[in-house]
Structure formats: structure tokens, C-alpha cells
Amino acid sequence: MRIIKVLHCSVLYVSQIMASACDSPVDDIEDMVTSHDPTPHERQFARRNIVPRPRKHKLQPAGEELQTDSVIPGTQKIWVRTWGCSHNSSDGEYMAGQLAASGYKITENPADADLWLLNSCTVKNPAEDHFRNSIKKAQEQNKKVVVAGCVPQAQPRTDYLKELSIIGVQQIDRVVEVVDEAIKGHSVRLLGQKKEKGKRLGGARLDLPKIRKNPLIEIISINTGCLNACTYCKTKHARGDLASYSIEELVERARQSFQEGVCEIWLTSEDTGAYGRDIGTDLPSLLWELVKEIPEGAMLRLGMTNPPYILEHLEEMGRILQHPRVYSFLHVPVQSASDSVLMDMKREYCCADFRRVVDFLKERVPGITIATDIICGFPGETDEDFEQTMELVRQYRFPSLFINQFYPRPGTPAAKMEQVPAHVKKQRTKELSALFHTYKPYDHKIGERQRVLVTEESFDSQHYVAHNKFYEQVLVPKKPEFKGKMIEVDIYEAGKHYMKGQPVEDARVFTPSIAQPLQKGQVSGLPQVSLLDRLNMNISHYSGVVLQRRAEAGGAARASVWSKRWACLCLKRWTRQIGGCFLRHRVQTSRSVCSLFYVRMRV
């Protein structure tokens, strides 16, 4: 009650004051301002002396991670690892090039990478074991993983590939899309075939961006797949039937490579001898067109060909392999000297066919190097069968011999055959290897003067590696001025797999390329323009798209909507192509970029 009485008295007092104030007359508005009130200048000065009180920020607890809004693809580091043949190596170079061109950084240190791109080989069990172990290691280190190559293409439902993103062997031109989604945590699988008018193509375009492992060597896959159905081969399941690139595409790729400083071209595929049978041409026709593009001092190396398809072109091949800018080298796998084993393999030739190829080329191309492959312990191989193979090696003394112990690959007919015991396979592999090391193919060449092309560094980093006309390895002194050049050397030492040469003084040095080679890690196939030029070109292109869409929209309201939507889309695309480069260099360009973009968009 006492509180209520006090409140009542207060209200009465206030009302009396207000009544007295209203009763006093006010003649002018200025009468409301007394001499004691502050002037406007004094009020303004008082404001300047006001000190804002800082807002207290809530400290973030130690150890708590800041949650980001989203992941921006195109700014991460990628580690690319490739196993297998030169065709697979070329695919890996193409994928690395596209990723780098899109803003990703290709690193050689797997520990620094945000994502591992693993490009696999399915020829033998050990290669797939390494591939599987790498996936496991990446997952243990919480790395993102994208897989490619023949293993996932041939068996995408394998348990250890579950929930992983896959790039098919004919889908390497879409690697950026797959990696983008993998970075976001999504799983994407692209395993389709490239077709045009219902006909299967050789694969992705040959003019895609590329990072060559060796800037001096260009690997060109002339076709994919083959015409055989070997009972032991798993690669057929991945690469499929023969599909060839056109001669025009291949010649243009070679021409571009030489303009980028390449001095050696490798032609590769699962079977180069079968090239063109699906498009109405053949291997000699391709080779004669390619040699027209090879500058002086550069060389062309032909890849593996099976005996059945080279038999038809022996005369032509003999002339081509004698060309001064083509290595006198041919890789012709025999696999076994036993006709019964070859029949079980479904190799479609007999040992006599192989001998005919070798004998003819040795006669027509003096000094030619014939490399071959042999499988030890194929199912059903007897001691007599293996002895025939040993006799073949004794007769021809192949300077380059690839010895492989048989491994049954899942899903192949050979895996279902009765297997040779493991200890027998190992023993035969050892015996053939011992025979191979009983002879030295280069001892008779000591004292010769040879012209060699220097292309790479030796494994021990003590020498440069060069090759003579017969693609025999010659080690030369490690002098920077020799790299990518053709020089003359005197052979003074020979080993099992190499020779050593001393450069001839005052000898002419051939510089094959019309341009300087690209730097290691530099992207091939991109115009060499500055970053600002690329920025300007991209903004011009995308702002043009916005204006076109605005004109097509029809109506002011729809035009405004189209402009906003396409502006966002264009900025996204531009950020993917250029933004990654700016972010890596820590260039603060957001205001200038946006202002430039919108100035371009104004009508």
C-alpha cells in the first residue's frame, strides 16, 4: 500500500508541472531556447569528443576449428601417379595438364596433396597390388582419391573401389569434372566410350592440355584397343576393340609437339601394327606422313606391334626403319617359341612367323634392334615348350628382352586353365634371366663413333641418357648444353644395357626444335599469354555471353533476371579458370575484377 501511495503522489506532481508549463504563453518558437542551452557549435564539438566503446568479441575456444562455408574446387594440390605402359603414361600427362590449366596445382609430393589421382595398370598382379595399396594409404592419410586407368575400367565393381570416383580410359578429357566433385565429397563414375555417328573413337582429343613428364619427349597414342583376344590379357577388357585416330589428327599433334620444343616422339598403343584397319588406312601410310614433319636432329620411335599385322607391311616397314629420322628399333613380342603354347594363348601366329619378321628386318635394316617379350610358366607349358623358348633366345641374343612370370588375371580364360606350379614358374624365370645375362650385346661397338640424341637424365643423376640410331642407350657427360641436342660421341665403354660415349671435340651439334622446350611442369597446348591477358579474354568472353542472353531474354523484367543469373554463372566459370592462379599467388583482385566485369557488361 505504501508503494502505491508514493506512485500516486509522483503522478500528481508531474501533472501539475506540465499544466503550469502549458499555461505560460509562448509568443515565438525562439522563446523555447534559453541562454543556458548549448549552441549548435557546442553540440557538434561535443560529438567529436565521443569515444566509441569497442565491442567485446567472444574468444574462440582453443582447439575448435573454424567452420568454412564451402569448398572451392580448382585451388587444391593434386598428386598424379601412373603405372604401366607408355599409353597409360600419355593419359596421365593429359589429365595432369587439364587439371593444371583449370587452376589446380600439380605436386610431386604426395604428402602435400589434397587429392591423389591414381592411374592404374591391369597387365600383371604386382601393378594392381601397388595400385590397391596406394588407395589404402591415401585413405589412411584422409586424402581424397580419384582412380583412373585399366583396372577400374575393367572391373569397376571391385570391393576396394567402392564409393571412389572413376575416370574411364576414354573419358580423360572430363578429369576436371570428376576431380571437382571428388573435392566436394561426391562420387562420380565416367566409364562410357567415345562415339561419333555410332562409331567408336580412339579416345579423347589429342590437342588437350598436357604436362609432359619429359618436356623433350611427346607420347602419342595412335589407337586404342586391339584386334586380338589373348587368353591371358586383362587390358582387352579395359581398352576394348581397335579404334584409331585419323592421320590428320596425329600429324597435327606431332607438328604442335615440335613447335613446343619436343625432339623425340613415341608412337604407342596396345598394337601399333593394327593401326588404321578400322578406318581404311594402315601404319606405313601414317609413318610416311609423320616423317615429313620431323625436323633435322629429331627422332621418331615406333611402339609395340604383334607379328600378324607387321607381316603384311614388311617391305614398307623396312624402308621406313631405315629413314634417318626414325629409330631402327621395333618391339615385337613373341611370348613363347612353342606353337602349342601360342595356340593356347590365342596369339594368331606361330613361331615361324616371328622368325620371318626378325630375319627379314635384320637383313633389310642392318643393325636394327629387335626387342621382345616372353612369358614364363603359361598354363600347360611343358619343359619341352620352355626349352624351345630358351633356344630362340640363344639364337637371336635379343639385346632388349622383357621376361615376365605368368600371373593369372581374374576374368581371363587363362585364369581358368590348369596352372603351372608356382615354384616351376619361378625357376623358369630365373633360368631365362640367367641366359639373358650370359651375353653382352654392345661390346663389339667400343671404338665406334655414333650420333646420339640426348633426352633425359640417368637414374643416378651422374650422366645424361642419349640414344643412337638403333635406340641403344648411350651415357654422355652431364653438360646442360647437350640436353635436347644431337651430338657425336666416341664409344669407350659398354655394359649389359648401356654404352658410354665421349663427345667429339669441334663436332657439329644439331638443334632439332624451332622453339625452346617447355619448362618441366609447364602445360602444353595452352597459348603462352600473361595472366592479365587471360583474365581479360575470359571476362570479354563471358560478358559477351551475358549480353547475348540478355538480348535473347525478351522483355525488361526477364532481361534483368537473365543478366543476374548469367553474371553469376560466368563469374563461377571464370573463377575456376583463372581464380585458382590468383589465389595461389595471394593477389587481392576481387574489387578490380568485379568492376572490370560489370563495366564490360554495361550496355
TAGICOR-V887111 format. One record per backbone hydrogen bond with DSSP energy under -0.5 kcal/mol. NH is the residue of the N-H (numbers start at 1). CO is the residue of the C=O. E is the energy in kcal/mol with one decimal. If there is no record, write none. Layout:
NH	CO	E
NH	CO	E
This chain:
5	1	-2.0
6	2	-1.8
7	3	-2.0
8	4	-2.1
9	5	-2.1
10	6	-1.9
11	7	-2.0
12	8	-1.9
13	9	-2.0
14	10	-2.0
15	11	-2.1
16	12	-1.8
17	13	-1.7
18	14	-2.1
19	15	-2.0
20	16	-2.1
21	17	-1.9
22	18	-1.9
23	19	-1.6
24	20	-1.1
27	25	-0.5
31	28	-1.5
32	29	-1.4
33	30	-1.6
34	32	-0.6
37	34	-1.0
43	39	-2.1
44	40	-2.3
45	41	-2.4
46	42	-1.9
47	43	-1.5
48	44	-1.4
49	45	-0.9
50	47	-1.6
52	50	-0.6
54	52	-0.6
59	57	-0.6
64	61	-1.7
68	66	-0.6
73	71	-0.8
75	72	-0.7
78	105	-2.9
79	115	-2.3
80	78	-0.5
81	79	-0.5
81	117	-2.5
83	119	-2.3
89	85	-1.8
90	86	-2.3
91	87	-2.0
92	88	-2.3
93	89	-2.1
94	90	-2.2
95	91	-2.3
96	92	-2.2
97	93	-2.1
98	94	-2.2
98	209	-0.5
99	95	-2.1
100	96	-2.3
101	97	-2.3
102	98	-1.2
103	100	-1.4
104	99	-2.0
105	76	-2.4
106	104	-0.6
107	78	-2.8
107	105	-0.5
110	108	-0.7
112	109	-1.1
113	109	-0.7
113	110	-0.5
114	77	-2.4
115	77	-1.6
116	144	-2.8
117	79	-3.2
117	115	-0.5
118	116	-0.7
118	146	-2.4
119	81	-3.5
119	117	-0.6
120	118	-0.7
120	148	-2.5
128	124	-1.4
129	125	-2.5
130	126	-2.3
131	127	-1.8
132	128	-2.8
133	129	-2.6
134	130	-1.9
135	131	-1.8
136	132	-2.0
137	133	-2.4
138	134	-2.4
139	135	-2.3
140	136	-2.0
141	137	-1.3
142	139	-1.2
143	138	-2.8
144	114	-2.0
146	116	-2.5
147	165	-2.5
148	118	-2.7
149	167	-0.6
150	120	-1.4
153	149	-1.1
154	150	-2.3
155	151	-2.3
158	155	-1.4
161	158	-1.7
162	159	-1.7
164	161	-1.8
165	145	-0.8
166	188	-2.3
167	147	-2.3
168	166	-0.5
168	190	-2.8
171	168	-1.8
174	171	-2.2
175	172	-1.2
178	174	-1.8
179	175	-2.6
180	176	-2.6
181	177	-1.9
182	178	-2.3
183	179	-2.6
184	180	-1.3
185	182	-1.2
186	181	-2.9
190	166	-2.3
191	189	-0.6
196	199	-2.5
199	196	-1.6
201	194	-3.0
208	205	-0.6
210	524	-1.7
211	93	-1.9
212	210	-0.6
217	214	-2.1
218	264	-2.4
219	217	-0.5
220	218	-0.6
220	266	-3.0
221	219	-0.5
222	220	-0.7
222	268	-2.0
223	268	-0.7
224	243	-2.5
226	240	-1.4
229	346	-0.6
231	345	-1.8
233	230	-1.0
237	234	-0.9
238	234	-0.7
238	235	-1.0
239	235	-3.2
240	236	-1.8
242	226	-0.9
243	224	-2.1
245	222	-2.3
250	246	-1.9
251	247	-2.6
252	248	-2.2
253	249	-2.0
254	250	-2.2
255	251	-2.5
256	252	-2.4
257	253	-2.1
258	254	-2.1
259	255	-1.6
260	256	-0.8
260	257	-0.9
261	258	-1.5
262	257	-2.0
263	216	-2.1
264	216	-1.5
265	299	-2.1
266	218	-2.8
267	265	-0.5
267	301	-2.7
268	220	-2.6
268	266	-0.5
272	304	-2.7
274	271	-1.0
275	272	-1.7
277	274	-1.6
279	276	-1.2
280	276	-0.7
281	276	-2.6
286	282	-1.4
287	283	-2.5
288	284	-2.4
289	285	-1.2
290	286	-2.1
291	287	-2.4
292	288	-0.6
293	290	-1.9
294	290	-0.5
294	291	-0.6
295	293	-0.5
298	295	-1.9
299	263	-1.9
300	325	-1.3
301	265	-3.1
303	267	-0.6
305	331	-2.5
309	306	-0.9
310	306	-0.9
310	307	-0.6
311	307	-1.5
313	310	-1.1
314	311	-1.0
317	313	-3.0
318	314	-2.4
319	315	-1.6
320	316	-2.4
321	317	-2.6
322	318	-0.5
322	319	-0.6
323	320	-1.7
326	323	-1.9
327	300	-2.7
328	469	-2.9
329	327	-2.1
330	369	-2.2
332	330	-0.7
332	371	-2.7
333	331	-0.5
334	373	-1.0
335	373	-3.1
336	334	-2.0
339	337	-0.5
342	338	-2.4
343	339	-2.0
344	340	-1.9
345	341	-2.1
346	342	-0.8
346	343	-0.7
347	342	-2.1
353	350	-0.8
354	350	-1.4
355	351	-2.4
356	352	-2.1
357	353	-2.0
358	354	-2.3
359	355	-3.0
360	356	-2.3
361	357	-2.2
362	358	-2.3
363	359	-1.6
364	360	-2.5
365	361	-2.7
368	365	-2.1
369	328	-2.2
370	368	-0.6
371	330	-2.3
371	369	-0.6
372	400	-1.7
374	402	-2.4
375	335	-2.2
376	374	-0.5
376	404	-2.9
381	378	-2.6
386	382	-2.2
387	383	-2.1
388	384	-1.6
389	385	-1.3
390	386	-2.1
391	387	-2.2
392	388	-1.8
393	389	-1.8
394	390	-2.1
395	391	-2.0
396	392	-2.2
397	393	-2.5
400	370	-0.6
402	372	-2.5
403	401	-0.7
404	374	-2.7
404	402	-0.5
406	376	-2.5
412	409	-1.8
414	231	-2.5
415	412	-1.0
416	412	-0.5
416	413	-1.3
417	414	-0.9
420	377	-0.5
424	421	-0.5
425	421	-2.0
426	422	-2.3
427	423	-1.9
428	424	-2.5
429	425	-2.1
430	426	-2.2
431	427	-2.3
432	428	-2.4
433	429	-2.1
434	430	-2.5
435	431	-2.1
436	432	-2.2
437	433	-1.6
438	435	-1.6
439	436	-0.8
441	439	-0.6
443	440	-0.7
445	442	-1.8
446	443	-1.4
447	491	-2.8
448	445	-2.0
450	448	-0.5
450	489	-2.6
452	450	-0.5
452	487	-3.0
453	467	-2.2
454	452	-0.6
454	485	-2.6
455	453	-0.5
455	465	-2.3
456	465	-1.5
458	463	-2.6
461	458	-1.5
464	476	-2.4
465	456	-3.3
466	464	-0.5
466	474	-2.7
467	453	-1.4
468	472	-1.6
471	468	-2.1
474	466	-3.1
475	499	-3.3
476	464	-2.3
478	462	-0.5
479	477	-1.7
482	479	-2.5
483	479	-0.6
483	480	-1.0
484	454	-1.7
485	482	-2.3
486	510	-2.2
487	452	-2.4
487	485	-0.6
489	450	-2.8
490	502	-2.5
491	448	-2.8
491	489	-0.5
492	500	-2.2
493	500	-1.1
495	498	-3.2
499	473	-1.7
500	493	-2.5
501	475	-2.8
502	490	-2.6
503	501	-0.5
504	488	-2.6
507	504	-1.4
510	486	-2.6
510	508	-0.5
511	509	-0.5
512	484	-0.6
512	510	-0.7
514	258	-0.6
518	260	-1.1
521	212	-0.6
522	519	-2.4
524	210	-4.6
526	523	-0.6
529	527	-1.9
534	530	-2.3
535	531	-2.3
536	532	-2.6
537	533	-2.5
538	534	-2.4
539	535	-2.5
540	536	-2.5
541	537	-2.3
542	538	-2.7
543	539	-2.6
544	540	-1.8
545	541	-1.7
546	542	-2.1
547	543	-2.3
548	544	-2.2
549	545	-2.6
550	546	-2.5
551	547	-2.2
552	548	-2.0
553	549	-1.1
554	550	-0.7
559	555	-2.4
560	556	-2.2
561	557	-1.8
562	558	-2.9
563	559	-2.6
564	560	-2.1
565	561	-2.5
566	562	-2.9
567	563	-2.1
568	564	-2.0
569	565	-2.2
570	566	-2.9
571	567	-2.4
572	568	-2.1
573	569	-2.4
574	570	-3.0
575	571	-2.5
576	572	-2.0
577	573	-1.8
578	574	-3.1
579	574	-1.0
580	575	-0.9
581	578	-1.1
582	578	-1.4
583	579	-2.7
584	580	-2.1
585	581	-1.6
586	583	-0.9
587	582	-2.0
588	586	-0.6
589	587	-1.1
593	589	-2.9
594	590	-2.3
595	591	-2.6
596	592	-2.4
597	593	-2.5
598	594	-2.6
599	595	-2.2
600	596	-1.9
601	597	-1.3
602	598	-1.0
602	599	-0.6
